[in-house]
C-alpha cells in the first residue's frame, strides 16, 4: 500500500490565519466586507471566502470607495492607503502581520532620520504587496533588490541600511550582507536588519527533510505565492520528483506508478483543507487502480 502523508509543518502562517479569522468574523456579522487585493495568494481559499461574501478589490477600486469596510491583508499597505481610507470614510479592518508592521515602523523611523548620504535598501520582490508597503514608508525612495547580482547597482560610497521582505531566503540575505561588507567604502556606514520571518525561514530545512523522506512530492501552492516558489525550490533540491500543483485535478495519475510513499506539503498561503483534498484525491486514484 502506498503511504500518503501530509506535512504537519505546512499550511498557513500565523499572519494569514489572523487575516482569514478576521475576515470570517466580519462576514459572520452579515455586513459587506471588501478586501484590498487577494487575502492570500491561493485561488482556492480566495474562492471559498468569496462564496462567504468577501469582495476582493484593487487599489483603483479602493480609491472610488466611500463609507465602506475594508480588510487589509497580512502583507501590509503603504501610508497612502490609510490616508485614502480616512478621506473616504472607509473603516479599516487591519490584518497586517505583526512582523510586517514592526518592519514598516523600523523603515519609517530610518527614513525620518536626517541623512542625505544614506540608501535604504530592501531585499524583496519588486511589485510584491509587502514590498510596496515597505517602499511606501520612504515616499518611494527605497531601492529594491531582488537577487544578489542586483546589489552592484548600489552606491558603495554612500551609507547603506539594508532590510528584507519577511518571506525571503535567509541564505541569500546573508550573501548580500557579506557582499556589501566587502565592497562598502571605509568612509560609509553599513547597517543591516534581518527582518525575515522565522516561521517561514525555519520551514526550509524542515520541508527539505520532509521532501527527502518520500518518493514523490506534491507541493500545493497558488501560482502567485512568492513564498510557495521558494519552498518548492527547497523540495526540488532534495527530491527532483517534486511537482507544484494548485489543485488535486492537476495530478497526473501516471506519476503514482512504482512509488511507495507520497508527501503532500505547501506554502504559508496553502490551506490545510486543500492539502487534505489532495490526499483524498490521491487515495481515490490508488484504490481505483
ChimeraX commands (.cxc) that place a marker at each C-alpha (Angstrom):
marker #1 position 0.00,0.00,0.00 radius 0.5
marker #1 position 1.28,3.48,-0.89 radius 0.5
marker #1 position 1.78,5.77,2.12 radius 0.5
marker #1 position 0.31,9.26,1.60 radius 0.5
marker #1 position 1.43,11.82,4.21 radius 0.5
marker #1 position 0.63,15.50,4.73 radius 0.5
marker #1 position 3.47,17.60,6.12 radius 0.5
marker #1 position 2.42,18.81,9.57 radius 0.5
marker #1 position 4.65,21.89,9.25 radius 0.5
marker #1 position 2.96,23.15,6.07 radius 0.5
marker #1 position -0.03,25.46,5.82 radius 0.5
marker #1 position -0.96,28.98,6.86 radius 0.5
marker #1 position 1.48,31.06,8.91 radius 0.5
marker #1 position 0.00,32.95,11.90 radius 0.5
marker #1 position -0.29,36.20,9.90 radius 0.5
marker #1 position -2.52,34.57,7.29 radius 0.5
marker #1 position -4.51,32.68,9.96 radius 0.5
marker #1 position -5.25,36.01,11.70 radius 0.5
marker #1 position -6.32,37.74,8.45 radius 0.5
marker #1 position -8.69,34.92,7.49 radius 0.5
marker #1 position -10.11,34.72,11.01 radius 0.5
marker #1 position -10.81,38.49,10.95 radius 0.5
marker #1 position -12.49,38.16,7.54 radius 0.5
marker #1 position -14.69,35.28,8.73 radius 0.5
marker #1 position -15.67,37.19,11.91 radius 0.5
marker #1 position -16.68,40.28,9.92 radius 0.5
marker #1 position -18.56,38.26,7.28 radius 0.5
marker #1 position -20.46,36.43,10.05 radius 0.5
marker #1 position -21.99,39.81,11.01 radius 0.5
marker #1 position -23.69,39.85,7.60 radius 0.5
marker #1 position -22.20,43.20,6.55 radius 0.5
marker #1 position -20.48,43.95,3.24 radius 0.5
marker #1 position -16.73,43.44,3.53 radius 0.5
marker #1 position -14.13,44.33,0.92 radius 0.5
marker #1 position -10.54,43.06,0.84 radius 0.5
marker #1 position -7.78,45.11,-0.77 radius 0.5
marker #1 position -6.07,42.54,-3.00 radius 0.5
marker #1 position -6.30,38.75,-2.66 radius 0.5
marker #1 position -6.43,37.95,1.06 radius 0.5
marker #1 position -3.92,35.15,0.43 radius 0.5
marker #1 position -2.03,34.00,-2.67 radius 0.5
marker #1 position -4.17,30.91,-3.06 radius 0.5
marker #1 position -7.05,30.96,-5.56 radius 0.5
marker #1 position -8.96,28.14,-3.81 radius 0.5
marker #1 position -9.02,29.94,-0.44 radius 0.5
marker #1 position -9.89,33.24,-2.14 radius 0.5
marker #1 position -12.82,31.47,-3.84 radius 0.5
marker #1 position -14.00,29.94,-0.52 radius 0.5
marker #1 position -14.11,33.38,1.12 radius 0.5
marker #1 position -15.73,34.93,-1.97 radius 0.5
marker #1 position -18.56,32.44,-1.58 radius 0.5
marker #1 position -18.91,33.64,2.03 radius 0.5
marker #1 position -19.32,37.20,0.73 radius 0.5
marker #1 position -15.80,38.68,0.70 radius 0.5
marker #1 position -15.36,41.14,-2.21 radius 0.5
marker #1 position -11.80,41.50,-3.49 radius 0.5
marker #1 position -10.93,44.92,-4.92 radius 0.5
marker #1 position -7.79,46.52,-6.37 radius 0.5
marker #1 position -6.27,49.89,-5.42 radius 0.5
marker #1 position -8.11,51.79,-8.16 radius 0.5
marker #1 position -11.46,50.46,-6.95 radius 0.5
marker #1 position -10.44,51.23,-3.37 radius 0.5
marker #1 position -9.91,54.91,-4.27 radius 0.5
marker #1 position -13.51,55.11,-5.58 radius 0.5
marker #1 position -14.99,53.50,-2.46 radius 0.5
marker #1 position -16.78,55.55,0.22 radius 0.5
marker #1 position -18.43,54.74,3.58 radius 0.5
marker #1 position -17.40,51.07,3.45 radius 0.5
marker #1 position -15.50,48.46,5.44 radius 0.5
marker #1 position -12.19,47.18,4.02 radius 0.5
marker #1 position -9.86,44.48,5.26 radius 0.5
marker #1 position -6.13,44.98,4.82 radius 0.5
marker #1 position -4.40,41.60,4.44 radius 0.5
marker #1 position -1.26,40.34,6.21 radius 0.5
marker #1 position 1.12,41.84,3.58 radius 0.5
marker #1 position 0.52,45.38,4.84 radius 0.5
marker #1 position -0.08,48.65,2.99 radius 0.5
marker #1 position 1.76,51.97,2.39 radius 0.5
marker #1 position 0.70,55.13,4.30 radius 0.5
marker #1 position -1.20,56.38,1.22 radius 0.5
marker #1 position -3.82,53.62,1.69 radius 0.5
marker #1 position -4.63,54.80,5.23 radius 0.5
marker #1 position -4.84,58.42,4.03 radius 0.5
marker #1 position -7.39,57.46,1.32 radius 0.5
marker #1 position -9.40,55.48,3.88 radius 0.5
marker #1 position -9.59,58.49,6.19 radius 0.5
marker #1 position -10.63,60.79,3.33 radius 0.5
marker #1 position -13.30,58.40,2.01 radius 0.5
marker #1 position -14.71,57.42,5.40 radius 0.5
marker #1 position -13.59,53.81,4.98 radius 0.5
marker #1 position -13.43,51.67,8.11 radius 0.5
marker #1 position -10.19,49.67,8.07 radius 0.5
marker #1 position -10.00,46.13,9.47 radius 0.5
marker #1 position -6.24,45.92,9.75 radius 0.5
marker #1 position -4.87,42.38,9.47 radius 0.5
marker #1 position -1.28,43.43,8.74 radius 0.5
marker #1 position 1.06,40.75,10.09 radius 0.5
marker #1 position 2.80,41.96,13.31 radius 0.5
marker #1 position 6.21,41.02,11.83 radius 0.5
marker #1 position 5.50,43.18,8.74 radius 0.5
marker #1 position 4.11,46.02,10.87 radius 0.5
marker #1 position 7.28,46.10,13.00 radius 0.5
marker #1 position 9.40,46.19,9.84 radius 0.5
marker #1 position 7.34,49.05,8.36 radius 0.5
marker #1 position 7.84,51.07,11.56 radius 0.5
marker #1 position 11.60,50.44,11.53 radius 0.5
marker #1 position 11.93,51.63,7.93 radius 0.5
marker #1 position 9.73,54.66,8.62 radius 0.5
marker #1 position 11.94,55.67,11.58 radius 0.5
marker #1 position 15.09,55.19,9.50 radius 0.5
marker #1 position 13.64,57.34,6.70 radius 0.5
marker #1 position 12.76,60.12,9.18 radius 0.5
marker #1 position 16.44,60.46,10.19 radius 0.5
marker #1 position 18.28,63.35,8.50 radius 0.5
marker #1 position 20.88,61.58,6.32 radius 0.5
marker #1 position 21.12,62.56,2.66 radius 0.5
marker #1 position 24.03,60.20,2.08 radius 0.5
marker #1 position 22.01,57.14,3.07 radius 0.5
marker #1 position 20.41,54.49,0.86 radius 0.5
marker #1 position 17.52,52.47,2.29 radius 0.5
marker #1 position 17.68,49.09,0.56 radius 0.5
marker #1 position 15.01,46.39,0.62 radius 0.5
marker #1 position 15.80,42.84,-0.43 radius 0.5
marker #1 position 12.49,41.68,-1.87 radius 0.5
marker #1 position 10.35,41.08,-4.92 radius 0.5
marker #1 position 9.57,44.21,-6.93 radius 0.5
marker #1 position 5.83,44.86,-7.02 radius 0.5
marker #1 position 5.05,42.37,-4.22 radius 0.5
marker #1 position 2.31,43.68,-1.92 radius 0.5
marker #1 position 4.54,43.61,1.18 radius 0.5
marker #1 position 7.41,45.36,-0.63 radius 0.5
marker #1 position 5.08,48.11,-1.91 radius 0.5
marker #1 position 4.05,48.71,1.70 radius 0.5
marker #1 position 7.69,48.91,2.81 radius 0.5
marker #1 position 8.79,51.22,-0.03 radius 0.5
marker #1 position 5.77,53.40,0.80 radius 0.5
marker #1 position 7.31,54.17,4.19 radius 0.5
marker #1 position 10.11,56.01,2.34 radius 0.5
marker #1 position 7.92,58.02,-0.08 radius 0.5
marker #1 position 9.07,55.63,-2.81 radius 0.5
marker #1 position 12.80,56.34,-2.32 radius 0.5
marker #1 position 13.92,52.88,-1.11 radius 0.5
marker #1 position 15.97,50.78,-3.53 radius 0.5
marker #1 position 14.61,47.26,-4.09 radius 0.5
marker #1 position 16.99,44.44,-4.99 radius 0.5
marker #1 position 15.53,41.07,-5.94 radius 0.5
marker #1 position 18.73,38.99,-6.01 radius 0.5
marker #1 position 22.42,39.08,-5.15 radius 0.5
marker #1 position 23.51,40.19,-8.66 radius 0.5
marker #1 position 21.49,43.42,-8.30 radius 0.5
marker #1 position 23.49,44.58,-5.29 radius 0.5
marker #1 position 26.02,46.09,-7.73 radius 0.5
marker #1 position 23.57,48.93,-8.52 radius 0.5
marker #1 position 24.11,50.38,-5.03 radius 0.5
marker #1 position 26.46,53.30,-4.41 radius 0.5
marker #1 position 29.10,51.89,-2.05 radius 0.5
marker #1 position 30.38,55.40,-1.28 radius 0.5
marker #1 position 27.09,56.17,0.49 radius 0.5
marker #1 position 25.69,54.81,3.76 radius 0.5
marker #1 position 23.54,51.68,3.35 radius 0.5
marker #1 position 20.67,50.47,5.53 radius 0.5
marker #1 position 19.52,47.02,4.44 radius 0.5
marker #1 position 16.16,45.38,5.23 radius 0.5
marker #1 position 14.41,42.31,3.88 radius 0.5
marker #1 position 10.93,41.27,2.83 radius 0.5
marker #1 position 9.82,38.90,5.62 radius 0.5
marker #1 position 9.46,35.82,3.37 radius 0.5
marker #1 position 12.79,35.95,1.55 radius 0.5
marker #1 position 15.65,33.41,1.72 radius 0.5
marker #1 position 17.87,33.82,4.78 radius 0.5
marker #1 position 20.90,32.38,2.92 radius 0.5
marker #1 position 20.57,34.86,0.05 radius 0.5
marker #1 position 20.13,37.76,2.52 radius 0.5
marker #1 position 23.37,36.77,4.28 radius 0.5
marker #1 position 25.22,36.63,0.95 radius 0.5
marker #1 position 24.02,40.19,0.18 radius 0.5
marker #1 position 25.21,41.33,3.63 radius 0.5
marker #1 position 28.66,39.81,3.04 radius 0.5
marker #1 position 28.95,41.39,-0.42 radius 0.5
marker #1 position 28.11,44.87,0.92 radius 0.5
marker #1 position 30.56,44.45,3.83 radius 0.5
marker #1 position 33.34,43.61,1.34 radius 0.5
marker #1 position 32.59,46.49,-1.05 radius 0.5
marker #1 position 31.42,49.38,1.12 radius 0.5
marker #1 position 33.72,52.40,1.25 radius 0.5
marker #1 position 35.64,52.94,4.54 radius 0.5
marker #1 position 34.02,56.38,4.68 radius 0.5
marker #1 position 30.47,54.99,4.53 radius 0.5
marker #1 position 28.48,53.07,7.16 radius 0.5
marker #1 position 26.52,49.86,6.71 radius 0.5
marker #1 position 23.75,48.55,8.94 radius 0.5
marker #1 position 21.52,45.57,8.19 radius 0.5
marker #1 position 18.34,44.35,9.83 radius 0.5
marker #1 position 17.42,40.69,9.48 radius 0.5
marker #1 position 13.64,41.00,9.26 radius 0.5
marker #1 position 13.00,37.55,7.76 radius 0.5
marker #1 position 10.13,35.77,9.49 radius 0.5
marker #1 position 11.49,32.72,11.32 radius 0.5
marker #1 position 8.16,30.93,10.93 radius 0.5
marker #1 position 8.88,30.97,7.20 radius 0.5
marker #1 position 12.70,30.60,7.30 radius 0.5
marker #1 position 12.52,27.60,9.64 radius 0.5
marker #1 position 10.24,25.81,7.19 radius 0.5
marker #1 position 13.05,25.49,4.66 radius 0.5
marker #1 position 15.19,22.89,6.47 radius 0.5
marker #1 position 12.02,21.14,7.68 radius 0.5
marker #1 position 10.49,20.89,4.20 radius 0.5
marker #1 position 13.79,19.58,2.82 radius 0.5
marker #1 position 13.75,16.75,5.36 radius 0.5
marker #1 position 10.11,16.00,4.55 radius 0.5
marker #1 position 10.69,16.01,0.77 radius 0.5
marker #1 position 13.74,13.76,1.10 radius 0.5
marker #1 position 11.74,11.19,3.08 radius 0.5
marker #1 position 9.27,10.45,0.22 radius 0.5
marker #1 position 9.50,9.01,-3.31 radius 0.5
marker #1 position 7.10,11.60,-4.74 radius 0.5
marker #1 position 6.19,15.12,-3.59 radius 0.5
marker #1 position 3.13,17.19,-4.45 radius 0.5
marker #1 position 3.71,20.79,-3.40 radius 0.5
marker #1 position 0.33,22.53,-3.17 radius 0.5
marker #1 position 0.50,26.28,-3.75 radius 0.5
marker #1 position -1.07,29.18,-5.62 radius 0.5
marker #1 position 0.99,30.25,-8.63 radius 0.5
marker #1 position 1.21,33.83,-7.26 radius 0.5
marker #1 position 2.79,32.79,-3.96 radius 0.5
marker #1 position 6.33,34.16,-3.61 radius 0.5
marker #1 position 6.90,32.02,-0.53 radius 0.5
marker #1 position 5.50,28.99,-2.40 radius 0.5
marker #1 position 8.14,29.31,-5.12 radius 0.5
marker #1 position 10.93,29.46,-2.52 radius 0.5
marker #1 position 9.69,26.42,-0.58 radius 0.5
marker #1 position 9.01,24.41,-3.74 radius 0.5
marker #1 position 12.61,25.04,-4.84 radius 0.5
marker #1 position 13.77,23.65,-1.48 radius 0.5
marker #1 position 11.79,20.45,-2.23 radius 0.5
marker #1 position 13.32,20.17,-5.71 radius 0.5
marker #1 position 16.86,20.48,-4.31 radius 0.5
marker #1 position 16.49,17.23,-2.35 radius 0.5
marker #1 position 13.81,15.47,-4.40 radius 0.5
marker #1 position 13.69,16.01,-8.19 radius 0.5
marker #1 position 10.43,14.03,-8.18 radius 0.5
marker #1 position 8.57,17.11,-6.83 radius 0.5
marker #1 position 5.57,18.68,-8.57 radius 0.5
marker #1 position 3.88,22.04,-7.98 radius 0.5
marker #1 position 0.07,21.85,-8.13 radius 0.5
marker #1 position -2.72,24.34,-7.44 radius 0.5
marker #1 position -5.49,21.74,-7.09 radius 0.5
marker #1 position -5.99,17.92,-6.98 radius 0.5
marker #1 position -7.18,17.90,-10.62 radius 0.5
marker #1 position -3.65,18.81,-11.77 radius 0.5
marker #1 position -2.28,15.43,-10.58 radius 0.5
marker #1 position -1.17,13.06,-13.31 radius 0.5
marker #1 position -2.13,9.54,-12.08 radius 0.5
marker #1 position 0.81,8.04,-14.01 radius 0.5
marker #1 position 3.21,9.73,-11.56 radius 0.5
marker #1 position 1.95,7.39,-8.84 radius 0.5
marker #1 position 3.21,4.27,-10.59 radius 0.5
marker #1 position 6.03,2.46,-8.80 radius 0.5
marker #1 position 6.17,4.76,-5.74 radius 0.5
marker #1 position 5.87,3.60,-2.15 radius 0.5
marker #1 position 5.45,6.92,-0.37 radius 0.5
marker #1 position 3.93,10.27,-1.36 radius 0.5
marker #1 position 4.38,13.53,0.54 radius 0.5
marker #1 position 1.99,16.48,0.37 radius 0.5
marker #1 position 3.24,19.88,1.52 radius 0.5
marker #1 position 2.59,23.55,0.79 radius 0.5
marker #1 position 3.29,27.24,1.28 radius 0.5
marker #1 position 2.38,29.60,4.13 radius 0.5
marker #1 position -0.58,30.55,1.92 radius 0.5
marker #1 position -1.82,26.96,1.42 radius 0.5
marker #1 position -4.89,25.96,3.46 radius 0.5
marker #1 position -4.81,22.64,5.31 radius 0.5
marker #1 position -8.20,21.68,3.80 radius 0.5
marker #1 position -6.73,21.89,0.28 radius 0.5
marker #1 position -3.84,19.57,1.18 radius 0.5
marker #1 position -6.41,17.17,2.68 radius 0.5
marker #1 position -8.39,17.28,-0.60 radius 0.5
marker #1 position -5.19,16.35,-2.46 radius 0.5
marker #1 position -4.64,13.42,-0.06 radius 0.5
marker #1 position -8.23,12.19,-0.59 radius 0.5
marker #1 position -7.85,12.52,-4.37 radius 0.5
marker #1 position -4.59,10.51,-4.38 radius 0.5
marker #1 position -6.08,7.78,-2.15 radius 0.5
marker #1 position -9.01,7.54,-4.57 radius 0.5
marker #1 position -6.63,7.02,-7.52 radius 0.5
marker #1 position -4.76,4.33,-5.53 radius 0.5
marker #1 position -7.99,2.45,-4.69 radius 0.5
marker #1 position -9.27,2.65,-8.26 radius 0.5
marker #1 position -6.03,1.38,-9.73 radius 0.5
marker link #1:1,2 radius 0.2
marker link #1:2,3 radius 0.2
marker link #1:3,4 radius 0.2
marker link #1:4,5 radius 0.2
marker link #1:5,6 radius 0.2
marker link #1:6,7 radius 0.2
marker link #1:7,8 radius 0.2
marker link #1:8,9 radius 0.2
marker link #1:9,10 radius 0.2
marker link #1:10,11 radius 0.2
marker link #1:11,12 radius 0.2
marker link #1:12,13 radius 0.2
marker link #1:13,14 radius 0.2
marker link #1:14,15 radius 0.2
marker link #1:15,16 radius 0.2
marker link #1:16,17 radius 0.2
marker link #1:17,18 radius 0.2
marker link #1:18,19 radius 0.2
marker link #1:19,20 radius 0.2
marker link #1:20,21 radius 0.2
marker link #1:21,22 radius 0.2
marker link #1:22,23 radius 0.2
marker link #1:23,24 radius 0.2
marker link #1:24,25 radius 0.2
marker link #1:25,26 radius 0.2
marker link #1:26,27 radius 0.2
marker link #1:27,28 radius 0.2
marker link #1:28,29 radius 0.2
marker link #1:29,30 radius 0.2
marker link #1:30,31 radius 0.2
marker link #1:31,32 radius 0.2
marker link #1:32,33 radius 0.2
marker link #1:33,34 radius 0.2
marker link #1:34,35 radius 0.2
marker link #1:35,36 radius 0.2
marker link #1:36,37 radius 0.2
marker link #1:37,38 radius 0.2
marker link #1:38,39 radius 0.2
marker link #1:39,40 radius 0.2
marker link #1:40,41 radius 0.2
marker link #1:41,42 radius 0.2
marker link #1:42,43 radius 0.2
marker link #1:43,44 radius 0.2
marker link #1:44,45 radius 0.2
marker link #1:45,46 radius 0.2
marker link #1:46,47 radius 0.2
marker link #1:47,48 radius 0.2
marker link #1:48,49 radius 0.2
marker link #1:49,50 radius 0.2
marker link #1:50,51 radius 0.2
marker link #1:51,52 radius 0.2
marker link #1:52,53 radius 0.2
marker link #1:53,54 radius 0.2
marker link #1:54,55 radius 0.2
marker link #1:55,56 radius 0.2
marker link #1:56,57 radius 0.2
marker link #1:57,58 radius 0.2
marker link #1:58,59 radius 0.2
marker link #1:59,60 radius 0.2
marker link #1:60,61 radius 0.2
marker link #1:61,62 radius 0.2
marker link #1:62,63 radius 0.2
marker link #1:63,64 radius 0.2
marker link #1:64,65 radius 0.2
marker link #1:65,66 radius 0.2
marker link #1:66,67 radius 0.2
marker link #1:67,68 radius 0.2
marker link #1:68,69 radius 0.2
marker link #1:69,70 radius 0.2
marker link #1:70,71 radius 0.2
marker link #1:71,72 radius 0.2
marker link #1:72,73 radius 0.2
marker link #1:73,74 radius 0.2
marker link #1:74,75 radius 0.2
marker link #1:75,76 radius 0.2
marker link #1:76,77 radius 0.2
marker link #1:77,78 radius 0.2
marker link #1:78,79 radius 0.2
marker link #1:79,80 radius 0.2
marker link #1:80,81 radius 0.2
marker link #1:81,82 radius 0.2
marker link #1:82,83 radius 0.2
marker link #1:83,84 radius 0.2
marker link #1:84,85 radius 0.2
marker link #1:85,86 radius 0.2
marker link #1:86,87 radius 0.2
marker link #1:87,88 radius 0.2
marker link #1:88,89 radius 0.2
marker link #1:89,90 radius 0.2
marker link #1:90,91 radius 0.2
marker link #1:91,92 radius 0.2
marker link #1:92,93 radius 0.2
marker link #1:93,94 radius 0.2
marker link #1:94,95 radius 0.2
marker link #1:95,96 radius 0.2
marker link #1:96,97 radius 0.2
marker link #1:97,98 radius 0.2
marker link #1:98,99 radius 0.2
marker link #1:99,100 radius 0.2
marker link #1:100,101 radius 0.2
marker link #1:101,102 radius 0.2
marker link #1:102,103 radius 0.2
marker link #1:103,104 radius 0.2
marker link #1:104,105 radius 0.2
marker link #1:105,106 radius 0.2
marker link #1:106,107 radius 0.2
marker link #1:107,108 radius 0.2
marker link #1:108,109 radius 0.2
marker link #1:109,110 radius 0.2
marker link #1:110,111 radius 0.2
marker link #1:111,112 radius 0.2
marker link #1:112,113 radius 0.2
marker link #1:113,114 radius 0.2
marker link #1:114,115 radius 0.2
marker link #1:115,116 radius 0.2
marker link #1:116,117 radius 0.2
marker link #1:117,118 radius 0.2
marker link #1:118,119 radius 0.2
marker link #1:119,120 radius 0.2
marker link #1:120,121 radius 0.2
marker link #1:121,122 radius 0.2
marker link #1:122,123 radius 0.2
marker link #1:123,124 radius 0.2
marker link #1:124,125 radius 0.2
marker link #1:125,126 radius 0.2
marker link #1:126,127 radius 0.2
marker link #1:127,128 radius 0.2
marker link #1:128,129 radius 0.2
marker link #1:129,130 radius 0.2
marker link #1:130,131 radius 0.2
marker link #1:131,132 radius 0.2
marker link #1:132,133 radius 0.2
marker link #1:133,134 radius 0.2
marker link #1:134,135 radius 0.2
marker link #1:135,136 radius 0.2
marker link #1:136,137 radius 0.2
marker link #1:137,138 radius 0.2
marker link #1:138,139 radius 0.2
marker link #1:139,140 radius 0.2
marker link #1:140,141 radius 0.2
marker link #1:141,142 radius 0.2
marker link #1:142,143 radius 0.2
marker link #1:143,144 radius 0.2
marker link #1:144,145 radius 0.2
marker link #1:145,146 radius 0.2
marker link #1:146,147 radius 0.2
marker link #1:147,148 radius 0.2
marker link #1:148,149 radius 0.2
marker link #1:149,150 radius 0.2
marker link #1:150,151 radius 0.2
marker link #1:151,152 radius 0.2
marker link #1:152,153 radius 0.2
marker link #1:153,154 radius 0.2
marker link #1:154,155 radius 0.2
marker link #1:155,156 radius 0.2
marker link #1:156,157 radius 0.2
marker link #1:157,158 radius 0.2
marker link #1:158,159 radius 0.2
marker link #1:159,160 radius 0.2
marker link #1:160,161 radius 0.2
marker link #1:161,162 radius 0.2
marker link #1:162,163 radius 0.2
marker link #1:163,164 radius 0.2
marker link #1:164,165 radius 0.2
marker link #1:165,166 radius 0.2
marker link #1:166,167 radius 0.2
marker link #1:167,168 radius 0.2
marker link #1:168,169 radius 0.2
marker link #1:169,170 radius 0.2
marker link #1:170,171 radius 0.2
marker link #1:171,172 radius 0.2
marker link #1:172,173 radius 0.2
marker link #1:173,174 radius 0.2
marker link #1:174,175 radius 0.2
marker link #1:175,176 radius 0.2
marker link #1:176,177 radius 0.2
marker link #1:177,178 radius 0.2
marker link #1:178,179 radius 0.2
marker link #1:179,180 radius 0.2
marker link #1:180,181 radius 0.2
marker link #1:181,182 radius 0.2
marker link #1:182,183 radius 0.2
marker link #1:183,184 radius 0.2
marker link #1:184,185 radius 0.2
marker link #1:185,186 radius 0.2
marker link #1:186,187 radius 0.2
marker link #1:187,188 radius 0.2
marker link #1:188,189 radius 0.2
marker link #1:189,190 radius 0.2
marker link #1:190,191 radius 0.2
marker link #1:191,192 radius 0.2
marker link #1:192,193 radius 0.2
marker link #1:193,194 radius 0.2
marker link #1:194,195 radius 0.2
marker link #1:195,196 radius 0.2
marker link #1:196,197 radius 0.2
marker link #1:197,198 radius 0.2
marker link #1:198,199 radius 0.2
marker link #1:199,200 radius 0.2
marker link #1:200,201 radius 0.2
marker link #1:201,202 radius 0.2
marker link #1:202,203 radius 0.2
marker link #1:203,204 radius 0.2
marker link #1:204,205 radius 0.2
marker link #1:205,206 radius 0.2
marker link #1:206,207 radius 0.2
marker link #1:207,208 radius 0.2
marker link #1:208,209 radius 0.2
marker link #1:209,210 radius 0.2
marker link #1:210,211 radius 0.2
marker link #1:211,212 radius 0.2
marker link #1:212,213 radius 0.2
marker link #1:213,214 radius 0.2
marker link #1:214,215 radius 0.2
marker link #1:215,216 radius 0.2
marker link #1:216,217 radius 0.2
marker link #1:217,218 radius 0.2
marker link #1:218,219 radius 0.2
marker link #1:219,220 radius 0.2
marker link #1:220,221 radius 0.2
marker link #1:221,222 radius 0.2
marker link #1:222,223 radius 0.2
marker link #1:223,224 radius 0.2
marker link #1:224,225 radius 0.2
marker link #1:225,226 radius 0.2
marker link #1:226,227 radius 0.2
marker link #1:227,228 radius 0.2
marker link #1:228,229 radius 0.2
marker link #1:229,230 radius 0.2
marker link #1:230,231 radius 0.2
marker link #1:231,232 radius 0.2
marker link #1:232,233 radius 0.2
marker link #1:233,234 radius 0.2
marker link #1:234,235 radius 0.2
marker link #1:235,236 radius 0.2
marker link #1:236,237 radius 0.2
marker link #1:237,238 radius 0.2
marker link #1:238,239 radius 0.2
marker link #1:239,240 radius 0.2
marker link #1:240,241 radius 0.2
marker link #1:241,242 radius 0.2
marker link #1:242,243 radius 0.2
marker link #1:243,244 radius 0.2
marker link #1:244,245 radius 0.2
marker link #1:245,246 radius 0.2
marker link #1:246,247 radius 0.2
marker link #1:247,248 radius 0.2
marker link #1:248,249 radius 0.2
marker link #1:249,250 radius 0.2
marker link #1:250,251 radius 0.2
marker link #1:251,252 radius 0.2
marker link #1:252,253 radius 0.2
marker link #1:253,254 radius 0.2
marker link #1:254,255 radius 0.2
marker link #1:255,256 radius 0.2
marker link #1:256,257 radius 0.2
marker link #1:257,258 radius 0.2
marker link #1:258,259 radius 0.2
marker link #1:259,260 radius 0.2
marker link #1:260,261 radius 0.2
marker link #1:261,262 radius 0.2
marker link #1:262,263 radius 0.2
marker link #1:263,264 radius 0.2
marker link #1:264,265 radius 0.2
marker link #1:265,266 radius 0.2
marker link #1:266,267 radius 0.2
marker link #1:267,268 radius 0.2
marker link #1:268,269 radius 0.2
marker link #1:269,270 radius 0.2
marker link #1:270,271 radius 0.2
marker link #1:271,272 radius 0.2
marker link #1:272,273 radius 0.2
marker link #1:273,274 radius 0.2
marker link #1:274,275 radius 0.2
marker link #1:275,276 radius 0.2
marker link #1:276,277 radius 0.2
marker link #1:277,278 radius 0.2
marker link #1:278,279 radius 0.2
marker link #1:279,280 radius 0.2
marker link #1:280,281 radius 0.2
marker link #1:281,282 radius 0.2
marker link #1:282,283 radius 0.2
marker link #1:283,284 radius 0.2
marker link #1:284,285 radius 0.2
marker link #1:285,286 radius 0.2
marker link #1:286,287 radius 0.2
marker link #1:287,288 radius 0.2
marker link #1:288,289 radius 0.2
view
